[in-house]
Amino acid sequence: TRTFERLVGDPRFFAFVADREGALVGVVHCIIHPATWSIRDYCYLEDLFVQPVERGKGTGRALIEAVYSEARRRSLDRVYWLTHETNAAGRALYGKLASFDGFIQYRRKL
């Protein structure tokens, strides 16, 4: 909860939730950051989660579209995110809402 509390107080962070009949069924959160390739900031969609029983019902799409709307409202340059190559269901949705640019991520935990 400490991480979430820190983010909620930061104006570079925003999130949306989806509910069905008062039950939380999905969440998305994003972080806005400067970019060296653009004069406008980027939006990193850090996490998208939809309850398994809700998948395929448009909840993920609606959450991503809400992120796009907020990014436009804030005049951001782009929204981007990462997913695992084996996430077939996610990639099927993401391919309808964004383009895959071929980049591969490398990382090292510090």
Secondary structure by P-SEA (a helix, b strand, c coil): caaaaaaaacccccbbbbbccccccbbbbbbbbbbccccbbbbbcccccccccccccaaaaaaaaaaaaaaaaaccccccccccccaaaaaaaaaacccccbbbbbbbcc
